[in-house]
Structure formats: structure tokens, C-alpha cells
Amino acid sequence: DLLLSNSCIPFLGSAEGLDFRTLLLDEERGRLLAGAKDHIFLLNLVDVNKNVKKIYWPAAKEKVELCKLAGKDAHTECANFIRVLQPYNRTHVYVCGTGAFHPLCGYIELG
């Protein structure tokens, strides 16, 4: 209904099957951070398809192999699913992902 009434703008990057898990709204700068499978997106709130910035952050290959050897599904479990997007200060966001069952965290500078 929303598409038919022209009252929404679909995010074209979601066609990649990225399985979005977490969002962080930055109203002050008009941005939305979206955590997905192996990716972090920085989107414009006015038009989510304009000036999309994307960070590719996969799990380490050796961790993915260990995950598969443990009997987990390579496509639905053995990836770096971004679970935490937390403001740290005015310039950085704290980010954590599953890392194929070996969690990892870091900071992103929002330049």
C-alpha cells in the first residue's frame, strides 16, 4: 500500500539480502546507521538512496571456517551480523558484530 500510494522510498541496497539487525538514528545530522550482515550503512534521512555510505565488515575467514566446522549454516549463521550501534561521542560510534561466533567490536569515525 505504501509503494502504491507513493508515500515511501524503498532502500535499494536492501536487495542484497543483508538481514538488517540494528538501527541508530542521528537526527542532529539527518542520518540513519543500519547494521546488517557483514555491512554497516550510513543513510540520508531525506532520501535513503542518496549518498549511501557502506562499510563492508565481514568475519575473518578462519572464524567462518571454524563456524562451518561446528555445523553452523554458512549463509545464515557464519557471518558478522552487526548487533550494536551505540553513540560513543560526537564523532564516533561504538559497533559490535557477531564475527561468526567470535564477537568483535570497534569504533567508527563519523566524518
C-alpha positions in Angstrom: 0.0 0.0 0.0 2.8 2.4 0.8 4.5 1.8 -2.5 1.3 2.2 -4.4 0.4 5.4 -2.7 4.0 6.8 -3.4 4.4 7.6 0.3 7.6 5.8 0.9 11.1 5.4 -0.7 12.4 1.8 -0.6 16.1 1.4 0.2 17.6 -0.1 -2.9 20.6 -1.5 -1.0 18.4 -4.0 0.8 18.1 -6.1 -2.4 21.4 -7.7 -1.4 19.6 -9.7 1.3 21.6 -8.2 4.1 19.3 -9.0 7.0 19.2 -5.7 8.9 19.5 -6.2 12.7 20.1 -2.8 14.3 19.5 0.9 13.7 20.8 4.1 15.1 19.0 7.4 14.4 21.2 10.5 14.2 18.5 13.3 13.9 21.0 16.0 14.5 22.9 15.2 11.3 19.9 13.7 9.4 21.4 10.2 9.2 20.5 6.7 9.9 23.0 4.0 10.6 21.9 0.5 9.8 23.7 -2.7 10.9 23.3 -5.7 8.7 25.0 -9.0 7.7 28.7 -8.0 7.1 27.8 -4.3 6.5 27.2 -1.0 8.2 25.2 1.6 6.2 25.1 5.3 6.7 21.9 6.6 5.1 20.4 10.1 4.5 17.1 10.5 6.3 15.6 12.6 3.5 16.4 10.0 0.8 17.9 6.7 1.9 19.2 6.1 -1.6 21.2 9.3 -1.8 24.9 9.4 -1.0 24.8 5.9 0.7 28.0 5.1 2.5 28.7 1.5 3.3 31.3 -0.3 5.3 32.0 -4.0 4.5 33.0 -5.7 7.7 33.0 -9.5 7.3 34.1 -12.1 9.9 37.6 -13.3 9.5 37.8 -16.3 7.0 39.3 -18.6 9.7 36.4 -17.8 12.0 33.9 -18.5 9.3 35.6 -21.9 8.6 35.5 -22.8 12.3 31.8 -21.8 12.4 31.1 -24.1 9.5 33.1 -27.0 11.0 30.9 -26.6 14.2 27.9 -27.4 12.0 26.5 -23.9 11.6 24.9 -22.7 8.3 27.5 -20.8 6.3 24.9 -18.3 4.9 22.6 -17.7 7.9 25.0 -18.1 10.9 28.7 -17.8 9.9 28.9 -14.1 9.2 29.5 -10.8 11.1 25.9 -9.8 12.0 26.1 -6.2 13.3 24.3 -6.2 16.6 25.4 -3.0 18.4 25.4 0.6 17.1 25.9 2.9 20.1 26.9 6.6 20.1 30.3 7.0 21.8 30.8 10.7 21.4 30.1 13.4 18.9 32.5 11.9 16.3 32.4 8.1 16.9 30.0 5.2 17.1 30.8 2.0 19.0 30.0 -1.0 16.9 29.9 -4.7 17.6 29.2 -7.7 15.4 28.9 -11.5 16.0 32.1 -12.3 14.0 30.9 -15.8 13.1 30.5 -16.7 16.9 33.7 -14.8 17.7 32.4 -11.3 18.7 34.3 -8.2 17.7 33.8 -4.5 18.4 35.3 -1.3 17.2 34.8 2.4 16.7 33.6 4.2 13.5 34.6 7.8 13.0 31.6 9.7 11.5 33.5 12.2 9.3 
